[in-house]
Amino acid sequence: MTEPSELDGFWRGDDHAIEAIYRAHLAALLGAARWVVGPAEAESIVQEVFVELIRNEELRRRFTGGAISSWLGAITRLKALDHRKRAGQTAPANETPRGDEQPSPEPRVVARDLLQRFLRVEKVSELQERFFRLRFLDRRTQVEVAAELGVPRSTLEGWEHRFSRRFRRFVGESGR
């Protein structure tokens, strides 16, 4: 994103342009935030950055070209440091991960976003959508989901089989 013509949609606050930037840089920004505020708060920090970008045209216009990933990374780190300061915590002395760090939230966030895109395209009932979220995002067993939804496990097995096949095809087509 270096040409003014490429920046027009971003500067105007076009939802598609901002969403494309969000998807392209999400993992890196989560990583940048995670080392400052930890894995539990990283997603909130990145969301705050993009909410601010959506609401604030002046902020969007501060980016005039070059590496948007570096620009977003700097904003994310500053927002994360500000978050720590408001919480009464000092800035981290070391921004490199420790061996005991919690697993990163990126895979779950990417999976959630991909599932949401899939569910916007596919026709599924509300009950099936709840099943997919419980089973694949919350990682619940079929037995647990069947009990919660009041649906026979054999029905859930059929849904899961059909859903998995359609989801694999969707992922292949979407390039993700």
N, C-alpha and C positions, 0 to 999 in steps of 0.2 A: 504494500500500500504506500506508494511513493508519489504517484501522479495526482494532481489536483482533481482530475475527473474521477479517480477512485475514491477520493475523500468526500466527494459531494454527498453521497448517501449517509456516510458516517456523520458529517457535519450537520446535516439536516435532522439527524436522529432517526433515520429510516430503520424500522424494526429488523428488516432482513439483513441490513449491513451490520448492525450491532450484534445480532444473533450470530452471524458468520464469524465475527471477530471473537465473540464469547467462546464459540465452539473450538475455534482454531487455537486459542490461547489458554483455555480453562486449566488443563493439566499443569502447565508451567506456573500459572498464577496461584493455583492451589499449593504447589510446592513452595513458592516464595512465601506465601502467607503461613504455611504450616511451620516453618522453622522459626517464625517470630511469635506466633500465638498458639501453636500446637494444632494437632489434627482436629480437635473438637470444634475449634473456632475458624478454621481456615475457609470453609465454604461460606460462612457468614461474611467474612471479610471480602471475599471475591464478589459475593452478591451485592454488598454495599458499594463496591467500586462500580459495578455495572448499573445499579440503580442510580447512582450519581451521574454516570455518563448519560443515561436515558433522560434524566431530568434537567441536566445542566449543559446547555448549548455552549456556553462560554468555555467550560472545561473541554468539551469535544474539540472546539476550535483552537485550543492550545496545542493540539497535535497538528503540525504542519507538514509532516512527511518524515521519512526515515523508517526506523525500526519501531513499529507500534508495540511489539512485544517488550522492548526495553522500556518504553514510555509507560505501558500498563504495569509492568513489573515494579517500576519506581513508585507509581501511585499505590499499588497494592502493599508494598513494604511500608510506605508512609502511613497508610490507613491502619495496617496491622500494628505498627509502633504506637500510633495514637490510641488504638484500642487498649494496648497494654498500659499505657500511661493513664487513661481514664479508669482502668481497673486497679490502679495503684501498684502496678508491677514495673520493675525496672526493665530497661531494654536488655535483650539477651546478649550475653558476652560473646557467644559463639553462634554463628548462624549455620554451622554445619550440623548435620543430624548426629544424634547419639545412637548407640546400639540399642538402647531400650525405648526408642521412639515407638509410638503406636503406628499401626499400618496406615498408609495414606488413604484419604477418602476418595481419591481420583477414580478408582475402578467402580465404586458404587455410584458416584455422580455420573460418570459416563454411561453406565448401565441404565440408570434412571432416565437420563435424557434420551437415550436410544429407545427405551421402552415407551416413553411418552410420544416420541415421533412415530413409532410403530402404531400405537393405539389411535393416533389421529388419522392414520391412513386406513387401518383395518377396521372392519365392522365386527365388533364384539359387544356382547351384552354387558350391562353394568356388573352383573354377578361374575362374568368371566374376567372382566377387567380387575375386579377385587381379587379373584383367584390369582391372576398373573402377578399382581403386585405383592400379594402375600407370599406366593411361592418363590418368585424369582428375585424380588428386591429385599424382602424381609427374610428370605431363606428358610421359610417354614416347611415342615414336612407335609406330604399329602394328607396324612392322618390328621395333623393339626388343622390344616385348612378345611378339610372335609367337616370336622367337628364345628369349626367356627362358622362356616357358611351353611351348614345343614345340607350338604350335597353329597351323594354317595361317592365314595372314593373311585369306583369304576368310571364314573362320569368325569371326574377330575383327570384320571389317566388318559381318557380320550381327548379332553381339552388340551392337556399338556402335550400329547403326541402331535396333534394338529397345529397347536400354537408353535411348538418348537420348529416344525418343518417350515411354516410360514415365516417365522422370525428369522431363521437361517437364510431363507431366500431374500427377505427384506434387507438384512444386514449385507448380503452380497451385492444387492442392487444399489444400496445407499453408499457403498464404498467404505463402510465402517466395519 
